Structures are given as structure tokens and as C-alpha cells.
Amino acid sequence: MPDGPAEKGPAWRPRGDRVRWERRAGVIAGIRGFFAERGVLEVETPILCARGAMDPVIASFRTIGPDGRTRWLQSSPEYAMKRLLAAGSGAIFQITRAFRAGEAGPNHNPEFTLLEWYRPHYDHHRLMEEVGDLVVSILACPAPRRIAYARAFRELVGVDVDRAPVEVLRERSQAAGASGRTAAELDRDGCLDLLLSHVVQPGLSGLAGSRAVFLYDYPASQAALARVAGTPYGERAERFELFVDGVELANGYHELTDPAEQQRRFESEASRRRIAGLPPMEVDERLTAALEHGLPPCAGVALGLDRLVMLALGIPCIEGVIAFPDAIA
């Protein structure tokens, strides 16, 4: 089955054919059946949102209506789903469109399909089990292996993520392909991100001896919306990512429920936006209010559905599994 960009034809034609569209529909039906068997409620939340993403690495699409009001195309349904959790929804999942400006490439399309779900009273380890069950049911692959973030860096990059000086991380980043100028401008987390994508991610399957690998317990500085907990090795973010055949497939958290800590992280993201010269983004006060009301202890995960279909169909480019990718939309 050819990949998307290699296909030729009239400009009006969508990518793929009926066989491919049926196989994609079969994956989605399998996902819905998986959650129906487990009693997880399917929900819907708005695609047009009052607030965009505060994370400096995510660029949101902005819209302005006839009334002059600004709305944002959601980059994730996370905030709205957490409001449902705070209102007593119980376990929930959603298959939805999400949007991120400027993201294009073999594994990226600005408009994509996201599977996101939340499990009250799960931690990230228990949620990893369920993510693994879902992926095995769709890809018919062995159960994913688990490797701690620090171990992966130690064995694949040869550095201690807790103690290596930033100068050493910059040297390793340059060796991994960054220019000297780029490497010199990277901070600690910037180096770790580059080394993750250029060295760790491609080497995980070989290190674990498995197609599918969970990387878990990230540095506390990369917690995003995950809890941070102490370990014998220092503080760790209770967060995981799933990689299959070197493709980043899912990102999950033992979710932060403390409203004061959430506000602190919002302020940190606002500061990072200012430093990066990005336009300011207002805090989503409705999420803050939901946390103050009480978000149940829970774990949540976002999984790239288009990427899952790519892996299931053996197609190496995301355009090959989207009927109308950005290039022809």
C-alpha cells in the first residue's frame, strides 16, 4: 500500500481508496468497542474554545467571529474533559479533531484526530497497562516494555540526566546533529528534548527488544500537567510516553489536581512565552475553577489516532491515512 505523498492524481481526489478508508474505520470501531467493554463513557467537548494552549511549544489556531470575539481551535480536549471529571462524569474517552499550527511532516498534520481518555483513581502505571491493552488489540503486537527515562538516557546517550552539566548535554546535542550555534542556545530541557528525539527515540525498540516501549518517569522540569513525586533518585514527573517502531504514539500523566500548583505552572508557562517573544495567552479560569471544586485523582492519556492507523496499515506517512490532509484540504 503506497504512502500518501507518493500518490498521484487529479487535485480534487482524496488520499487513499475505499479499502484504506474501511480499515481506518475498522480501527476506530475497535477503539469504541474496547471502551464499551470496559464501561468508559464516550463524550464530546467543544472544538472552538475560549482559550488557546499556554504551552510555548504549541501554536494554536486563532479565529475571530462576526461579533469580534476570539476563539481558538482546540489543541487538545484536556481542559474540557477535566471539567467533566470534576462534575462527576467518571471514566471518559473522546475521539476528536485537534489543531496545531505549523506542525507538518511525515508524522504531523495541522488538523489531526486525537483519542484522549481519563481514568479516575488510576495512576500512570495502571494507565500504561490499559494503553498497552488497547495498542495490542489494534496492532496485534507484543505488550509494550517499560524503560525509565533516566535509564534510557544513561544507556543510549551515556549521560546522567540528573547530574550531567548542561555543557555536556550541549556537546551531546551537537554530536546528535544540532549546529554549534543551536546547541549553545539550548537550555537543559532543550538539550534533553533534542537528545530524546534524535538519539533515544530511534534507539528505544532496540534497547527494549520490543516494537512498543513506554518511557516513563520524566524529569520534574518536564512535568507539564503531571504530578511530581519523590523517588530514591530525586523528583520525577509521573508521566509516560509510548513509542512504537520509533513513532511517538501517546503521552500520559498521573494528573495534577492541586489548583495552586496548576496556577504556578500556568504562570511559569506565561513567563516562558514572554521570554520566547510569543503573544500572551490568558489562563483558562474555568479549568482553575474545576480544580478548586475538586478533580478526582486520575490518570489521563492522549493518543494520536492517525499515527495508530499508520502503524496498523503499515503506511510510513500520516498523509496516507487522512483522506484530506493539509496539502489537499
N, C-alpha and C positions, 0 to 999 in steps of 0.2 A: 504494500500500500504506500503510494508516494506521499511525501510530506507536502505541507501547504504551499510554500513559496515556489516549489518546483512545478506546480500545476500551471498549465497554460490554457487560455480560453477567452471568450468574449468578456469584456469588463463587467457585464451585468451578472455573470454567473457566480453563485456562491461557491465556497470551497467544499470539496468532497462530493459525495453522492449518497443515494438513499441508504446503501449498506452502512456507510460510516455514520450517518445520522441515526440509524436504528441502533447501532452499537453504543453510541453516546447515550441515547435514550435508555438503553438497557442498563448502563452504569447508574444513571440517575434513579431508575426504578429499583435497582438493587440497593441503593443507599436508603431510599424511602422504606423499603421492606425491612432492612436492617434495623432502623429505628422504630418501626411499627412493632416489631417483635419484642423490643426492649421497653416499650411503653414511653418513648420520648416524643413529646408533643411537637408537631411542626407549627411554626409561627411565621408571621410576616411583619416586617417593620419598614418604615419609610426609606425610600432611596434618596429623596430630597430632604436634606437636613438643615437645621438652623445653624449648625456649627460644622466647620471643617476639622480635619485632623491637625492636632497641635504638634505631632511628631515632626521634627525638622526634615527627616528623610522621606516623608510622604507629601507629595504635592496634590492637593485636592482641586477638583474642577469646580469653578465658581459659576453660578447662574444668577441672573437678575431678572425678576418677573416684571410684567407690565406695571405693577404697583410700586416698582422700585426696590422691593425687598430682595435682599441677597439670600440665596440658598446654596447649599453645597451638595454635590453628588457624593454619596457615602463612599468612603474608602473601606469601611467595614461596618457591619451592623452591631458591633460590640456594645456601644453605649445604650442603644435602644433595647437590646436583649437583656442587658443588666437591669434596666428599669422594669422589664417584665419579671425578672427573677426577684427583684425587691418587692414586687406586687404579689408574689406567691405563685408564679407560673409552674414551679417545679422544673424538671429536666426538659430542655427545649433544644430544637435544632432548626436551621433555616438554610435553604438553598436560594441564593440571591445574587443579583448583579452587584458588582463593586467597581469603583473607578479610581484610577491613579494616573495623574497627568505625567507625561514624559516617560512612562515605563513601556518600552518596546524592545523586542528581541526574541530569540528562539523560545524563551520561557515566559515572555511577558506580552500582554496586550493591554492597552489603556482601559478597556472595558473587559471585565472577566467575570467568571462565575465562582462564587465562594460558598463553601459549605462550612457553617460555623455551628458549634453546639456547646452546651453548658450542662454540667452535672453537679447539682448541689451535693455537698458532703463527700465529694471526691477530692483527692489531692492529685498532683501532677503524675505521680507514679501509677495510680489507679486509672487515670485517664489515658495514659500511654497504653495500658492493656487494651482499652476499648478501641483506641485509634488503630492499634495493631490488628485487632479482630476485624475491623472494617476493611483495612487495606488488604489483608489476607483474603477476605471474602471476594474482593473485586479483582485483585491481581493474581490470585492463586499462587502466591509466593510464600516462602517460609516466614515464620513470625520474625518481626524485626528484633535485632540485637540492640543492646543499650551500652553506650560508652559515655562516661563523664567528660564534659568539656575540657577540664584540665588534663585528663589523661590523653585525649586526642591531640592536644597541642604539644604535650610532652613527647609523644611518640611520633607524630607526623611533622612537627615544626622544630622540635628539640628545644623548647623553651618552657619555663615555669611561668604560667600566666599570672601568678601572684607576686613573683619576686623579680622577674626579668626587667631590667631597666628599659625605659622607653627607647633609649638609643639602640639597644639590641633589637627591639621589636621593629624599629625603623630599618635597621640593616637587613633583617629577615624579610621585611616588606619589599625592599629594593631587590633583594635576591629573587623574590617571587614575581617580579615583573613591574613594580612601581618605579617610576622615574625617580632619580635622586631628589629632584625638587618636590615631587609629590610626597615621597616618603618623609622628607624633612618637615613637611607641614602637618603630618598626621599626628593626632594625639594618641594616647594609649588605646582607647577603644577603636579609633580609626584604624590603627595597625592591626588590632585583633580581628576586626571585620574584614579587612583585606586578606589577612592570612587565612581566615576561615573560608572565604570564597575561592581563593587561589590555590591553597595547599590542603587544608583539612577536608573540605567538601569533596574534592576529587579522590581523596585517599581513604575515605571512611569505609567504603564497601570492602576494600582490600584489607584494611585493618581489622574489621569485624568478621570478615569471611561471610558476608551476607549482602544481598541486594539492598535490604532495608535496614536502616540504622537510626536509632534515636540518639541524639546528642542532648544531654541534659545537665542541669545544674550549672548555669551560666554565671559569669562574674556578676556581683551585685550591681555594678555600674551599668549593666545591660538588662536590668530587671523589667523595663517598660512598665507593664501593668501587673507584673507578678509579685508575689510575696518574696521577701528576703528572709532567709533563716541562717542561723549559725551552724557550722559544721566543724569537725576537727581541723579542717584546712582553712577555715575562715568563712566569711559570709558568702552565701551563694543565692542567686535568684532561682526560685523554684519554677523553672521554665524549661521547655524542651522544644526541639525541632526534629522533624522526621525527614530523612533523606532516602530516596530510592533511586538506585542507579546514578547517584550523584546529583539528582534533582531535588531541590528543596520542596517538600510537599506540604508540610504542616508546621504550625507554630502554636504552642500551647502553654498555658500558665496555671499555676495554683493561684487563683485570682486574689488581687489586693482588695480588701474590704474596708480598710481604715480610711475614712473620709479626710482626716487631717493629713495623712501621708499621701493620699491621692492629690490633695491640693498642693502639697510641697512639690510633687513631681510635675504637676501642671506648671508651676512657677519655674521649675528648672527647664522645662521644655520651652517656655516663653523666652527665657534668658538665652537658650541656645539658638532660638530663631533670631533674636536680636543680633547676636554675635555673628551669625551666618548672613545677616543682611536680608532676611526673609520678612515678608509682611507679617504683622501681628495676627494672631488668631485668638478669638475670645474663648474663654473656658465654657464648657458645656455645663451650665449651672443645674440643669435637670439631672444629669448624672450625679453631680455632687449631692443634690437633694435626695436622690435614691439611695446613695451610700449612707447618708445621715439617717434615713429612715431605717436602713438595715438590709444589706445584701447578705444572703446566707453564705456560709463558707462553701466554696465551689471551685471547680476547675473548668476551664474552657479552652477550646482549640478552634483555629481557623485552618481550613484545608483547601488548597487550590484545586477546584474540581476539574478545570481544563487540563491541568497537569496530570491529574489522576487518569483522565481519559487518554492523554498522550501515552502514558505508561501502559495502560490496559490494551491499547491498539497498536503499540509499537511504533508510534509516529514521533519523530525527533523534534518537531516544531509545533508550537502552540497554534499557529495559523492553520495547521492541518486538521484541527479538531473543533474549530469555530467556523460555522457556516459563513459568517460575515465579520471577519477580523477587521481591524482598523484600516488596513491597506485598501480594502474594497467596500467599506461600510458607507 
